[in-house]
Amino acid sequence: MTSFDKRTAADPATASAAAPAETPFLSVRDLKVHFSTEDGTVKAVDGLSFDLMRGKTLGIVGESGSGKSVTNLTILGLHDKRSTTVEGSIVLDGQELTGAGDRTLEKLRGNKMSMIFQDALTSLSPYHTVGRQIGEVYAKHTGCSKKEARARAVEMLRRVGIPQPDMRVDDYPHQFSGGMRQRAMIAMALVCDPELLIADEPTTALDVTVQAQILDLLKDLQREFGTAIIFITHDLGVIADLADDVMVMYGGRVVERGTKEEVLETPDHPYTWGLLSSVPRLDASVDVPLVPIPGSPPSLLNPPSGCRFNPRCAYASEVGDGVCTVERPPLVLTAGRGAACHLTPEQKKTIFTDTVQPLLG
């Protein structure tokens, strides 16, 4: 089996034949993920829906505890089934994953879908060489020999830019730098040519130079193989560089959705306004203070009623009659664009123009 011979998604005709443009490669509908704990039920994800096409990148942003990682671990079937209740539908390339058995999900993980975790040092075993760990994934799904698995590991390390891969394949994770470990994790995630790649804040602990190299690598691989990517991050700069579409999550729900340009340039939800206003600007004076979002994210054991952002929202009073505290705002999408907020379009336009836009520049 030669390098990347399972897919030839670089050929548009091949990608089109595999999945028509109008058919989502990944479709999630009304996903709910609840954890049972001694203190009660944690509603980690509460009614999530989105689509992802082949060759596209969906950026998911939000504070810690918003449900980003739980969503994607559930897609991969890596949640604890003993204490977790999952409702809704997850369809990957026409195959329903909700309720699928462990053996089915194991065959898909690494082969059809894969994940790059945030901390490569803790995700890689310190007891085995990097090459062995990459090769074992390949051997499991292809049944190849140890020699073939090693050759594939060398090939993948070379593909992700590790120098002298035929020598470094026998090194242990602690012998790699942080950036090289992350590249090794990407090599492991891509060794079986997955068609869906989930990246969970893979550049958080890296310096900006290495971060840029990792992002360029992901973009190159996507262009070459038509991979669908879900990129989880709190870094809006990364989203601006990598994503096609953006989904903003808060308290286990989606509060805004749109293209990268729509969400970053004309945000439509008070929470997104807050995220963008708290980002430092290169063209701003050092004397200009950042504008943080007041308060803390909600407890998902006992989340606020109505709009979950209402306790921290500076504009809830403008809606009137306490609507934000009792009614959940629906996420109504028009051509993939929308925000779950009770403010009227006119109110949001005025607030954005008068208050938010001056902060964003």
C-alpha positions in Angstrom: 0.0 0.0 0.0 1.6 3.3 -1.0 1.4 6.7 0.7 -2.1 8.1 0.9 -3.4 5.7 -1.7 -6.7 5.1 0.1 -8.0 8.5 -1.0 -7.2 10.8 -3.9 -9.4 13.7 -2.8 -6.9 16.1 -4.5 -8.8 15.2 -7.6 -12.0 17.3 -7.6 -13.8 14.8 -9.7 -13.1 12.1 -7.2 -14.2 14.1 -4.3 -17.4 15.1 -6.1 -18.2 11.5 -6.9 -17.6 10.4 -3.3 -19.9 13.1 -1.8 -22.0 15.6 -3.8 -21.4 19.2 -2.9 -24.9 19.5 -1.3 -24.5 16.4 0.9 -22.7 17.1 4.3 -19.9 14.8 5.1 -20.8 15.2 8.8 -24.3 16.1 9.9 -25.1 16.6 13.6 -28.7 17.1 14.6 -30.1 18.1 18.1 -27.1 16.5 19.9 -27.5 16.3 23.7 -24.7 15.0 25.9 -25.5 14.7 29.6 -23.3 13.4 32.4 -24.6 11.8 35.5 -22.6 12.8 38.6 -23.1 12.6 42.4 -24.1 16.3 42.3 -26.6 15.9 39.5 -26.8 15.9 35.7 -24.3 18.0 33.8 -25.8 19.2 30.5 -22.5 19.5 28.7 -24.1 19.8 25.2 -27.7 20.8 25.0 -29.3 20.7 21.5 -26.4 21.1 19.0 -26.8 21.0 15.2 -24.4 21.6 12.4 -23.1 20.4 9.1 -19.6 20.0 7.7 -18.7 19.5 4.0 -15.6 17.7 2.7 -12.6 19.9 2.3 -14.0 22.6 4.7 -12.9 23.7 8.1 -15.3 24.4 10.9 -13.9 26.5 13.7 -15.5 26.0 17.2 -14.8 28.8 19.7 -15.9 29.5 23.2 -14.6 29.6 26.8 -13.7 26.5 28.7 -16.7 24.5 29.7 -18.8 25.6 26.7 -19.1 22.0 25.3 -16.5 22.2 22.5 -14.4 19.2 23.4 -17.3 17.1 24.7 -19.0 17.5 21.3 -16.1 16.2 19.4 -15.3 13.4 21.8 -18.9 12.3 21.4 -18.5 12.3 17.6 -15.6 9.9 18.0 -17.4 7.8 20.6 -14.8 8.5 23.3 -17.3 9.4 26.0 -17.8 7.3 29.1 -20.9 5.3 28.1 -21.6 4.2 31.7 -22.2 7.8 33.0 -23.1 9.6 29.7 -26.5 9.9 28.0 -26.3 10.8 24.3 -29.4 11.9 22.3 -29.7 13.2 18.8 -28.1 12.2 15.5 -24.5 12.1 14.3 -24.2 11.0 10.6 -20.7 10.6 9.1 -20.7 10.0 5.4 -24.2 8.5 5.6 -23.5 6.3 8.6 -25.3 6.9 11.9 -22.8 7.0 14.9 -25.2 7.6 17.7 -25.8 4.3 19.3 -23.2 2.6 17.2 -21.3 -0.3 18.9 -17.8 -0.1 20.2 -16.4 -2.3 17.4 -17.9 -0.1 14.7 -16.5 3.0 16.3 -13.1 1.5 16.7 -13.0 0.7 13.0 -13.9 4.2 12.1 -11.5 5.9 14.6 -8.1 6.5 13.0 -9.4 5.2 9.7 -12.4 7.3 8.8 -12.1 10.0 11.5 -9.3 11.0 13.8 -8.3 13.5 16.4 -5.3 15.6 17.3 -5.3 16.2 21.1 -4.2 19.4 22.8 -1.3 18.1 24.8 1.0 15.8 22.8 3.3 15.0 25.7 0.5 13.4 27.7 -1.2 11.9 24.7 1.8 10.0 23.5 3.0 7.0 25.6 6.4 7.7 27.2 7.2 3.9 27.2 7.2 3.4 23.4 9.0 5.1 20.6 7.1 7.6 18.4 7.5 5.4 15.4 6.1 2.4 17.1 3.0 4.4 18.3 2.4 5.7 14.8 3.0 2.3 13.2 0.7 0.4 15.5 -2.3 2.6 14.5 -1.5 1.8 10.8 -1.0 -1.9 11.4 -4.3 -2.2 13.4 -6.4 -0.8 10.5 -4.4 -2.4 7.6 -3.1 -5.7 9.0 0.4 -4.9 7.5 3.7 -6.3 8.8 5.9 -4.6 11.4 8.3 -3.7 8.6 5.6 -2.0 6.6 4.3 -0.2 9.7 7.7 1.2 10.4 8.2 2.4 6.9 4.8 4.1 7.0 5.8 5.8 10.3 9.0 7.1 8.7 7.0 8.3 5.7 4.5 10.1 7.9 7.2 11.8 10.0 8.8 13.0 6.8 5.4 14.2 5.6 4.8 16.4 8.6 8.3 17.9 8.4 10.3 16.0 11.0 14.0 16.1 10.0 15.9 12.8 9.6 12.7 10.8 10.1 14.4 7.5 9.5 16.5 8.2 12.7 13.9 10.1 14.8 11.4 7.3 14.3 13.2 5.4 17.1 13.1 8.3 19.5 10.8 8.6 22.5 8.4 11.5 23.0 10.5 13.2 25.6 13.3 13.5 23.0 11.1 15.6 20.8 10.5 19.3 21.2 6.9 20.6 21.8 6.5 21.4 18.2 7.9 18.1 17.0 5.7 16.2 19.4 2.7 18.0 18.0 3.8 17.1 14.4 4.2 13.5 15.5 0.6 13.6 16.9 -0.6 14.9 13.5 1.3 12.2 11.8 -0.4 9.6 14.0 -3.8 11.2 13.4 -3.3 11.1 9.6 -1.5 7.8 9.2 -4.7 6.1 7.9 -5.8 9.0 5.8 -8.9 9.9 7.8 -11.6 11.9 6.0 -12.6 13.8 9.1 -9.9 15.4 11.3 -10.8 16.9 14.7 -8.1 19.2 16.2 -8.6 20.0 19.8 -6.6 23.2 20.5 -3.5 21.6 19.0 -1.4 24.8 19.0 -2.2 26.1 22.5 1.1 25.3 24.1 3.3 26.2 21.1 5.1 29.4 20.3 3.7 31.5 17.5 6.3 30.4 14.9 5.6 26.7 15.5 1.9 27.4 15.6 2.0 29.0 12.2 3.9 26.0 10.8 1.3 23.6 12.2 -1.6 25.6 10.7 0.2 25.8 7.4 0.7 22.0 7.5 -3.0 21.4 8.2 -4.0 23.7 5.3 -1.6 22.0 2.9 -2.9 18.5 3.9 -6.5 19.7 3.5 -5.9 21.1 0.0 -4.1 17.9 -1.0 -6.6 15.4 0.3 -9.9 17.2 0.8 -10.0 16.5 4.5 -12.9 17.9 6.5 -11.6 19.5 9.7 -13.1 20.6 13.0 -10.8 23.0 14.7 -11.5 23.7 18.4 -9.8 26.8 19.9 -10.2 29.8 22.0 -7.8 31.8 19.8 -9.7 33.9 17.3 -6.5 34.7 15.4 -6.2 31.0 14.6 -9.9 30.9 13.4 -9.2 33.9 11.2 -6.3 32.0 9.6 -7.8 28.5 9.2 -11.6 28.3 9.3 -14.2 28.6 6.6 -17.1 28.7 9.0 -17.3 29.5 12.7 -19.6 28.1 15.4 -19.6 30.0 18.7 -20.6 27.9 21.7 -21.6 29.0 25.2 -23.0 26.9 28.0 -23.4 23.8 25.8 -25.3 25.6 23.1 -24.5 27.3 19.8 -25.1 31.1 20.1 -23.8 32.2 16.7 -23.0 30.6 13.4 -21.7 31.9 10.1 -18.8 32.2 7.8 -15.5 33.3 9.2 -15.9 36.8 7.6 -19.4 37.2 9.0 -18.7 36.2 12.6 -15.4 38.0 12.9 -16.3 41.2 11.0 -20.0 41.6 11.8 -20.6 39.5 14.9 -24.3 39.3 15.9 -24.4 38.0 19.4 -23.4 39.8 22.7 -21.2 36.9 23.7 -19.2 37.1 20.4 -19.0 40.8 20.9 -17.4 40.1 24.2 -14.9 37.6 22.9 -13.8 39.9 20.1 -13.6 43.0 22.4 -11.3 41.1 24.8 -8.7 40.4 22.1 -5.6 42.7 22.0 -5.2 44.8 18.9 -1.8 45.5 17.3 -2.9 48.9 16.1 -4.3 50.0 19.5 -2.6 52.1 22.1 -1.1 50.3 25.0 -3.1 52.6 27.2 -6.4 51.3 25.8 -7.7 48.7 28.3 -9.1 45.4 27.1 -12.9 44.9 27.7 -13.3 41.5 29.4 -16.6 39.7 29.7 -17.8 40.2 33.2 -18.6 37.1 35.4 -17.9 33.5 34.8 -19.3 30.8 32.5 -22.4 29.1 33.9 -22.5 25.9 35.8 -23.9 23.2 33.6 -25.2 21.4 36.7 -27.7 24.2 37.2 -27.5 26.4 34.1 -29.5 29.7 34.0 -33.0 29.6 32.5 -33.7 31.3 29.3 -30.6 32.6 27.5 -27.7 31.1 29.3 -25.6 34.2 28.6 -28.2 36.5 30.3 -26.4 36.8 33.7 -23.3 38.2 32.0 -25.0 40.1 29.2 -24.9 43.9 29.3 -27.9 44.3 27.0 -30.4 41.8 28.5 -32.3 44.7 30.1 -32.9 46.2 26.6 -35.1 43.3 25.7 -37.5 44.1 28.5 -40.0 42.0 30.6 -37.3 39.7 31.7 -37.6 37.7 28.5 -33.9 36.7 28.5 -34.3 35.0 31.8 -37.2 32.8 30.9 -37.2 32.2 27.2 -34.5 30.3 25.3 -33.7 32.3 22.1 -33.8 30.0 19.0 -30.9 29.8 16.6 -32.6 30.6 13.3 -30.2 30.3 10.4 -30.6 32.0 7.0 -28.1 30.7 4.5 -26.0 29.3 7.4 -26.0 32.6 9.3 -27.7 33.3 12.6 -27.5 34.1 16.3 -29.5 33.0 19.2 -30.4 36.3 20.8 -33.6 38.1 21.8 -32.4 41.5 20.7 -34.1 42.8 17.6 -32.0 43.2 14.4 -32.4 47.0 14.9 -31.2 46.9 18.5 -28.2 44.8 17.5 -27.2 47.0 14.7 -27.3 50.1 16.9 -25.3 48.5 19.7 -22.8 47.1 17.3 -22.3 50.4 15.5 -22.2 52.7 18.6 -20.5 50.5 21.1 -18.9 47.3 19.7 -17.4 48.4 16.4 -15.3 51.2 17.9 -13.6 48.6 20.2 -12.9 46.3 17.3 -11.4 49.0 15.0 
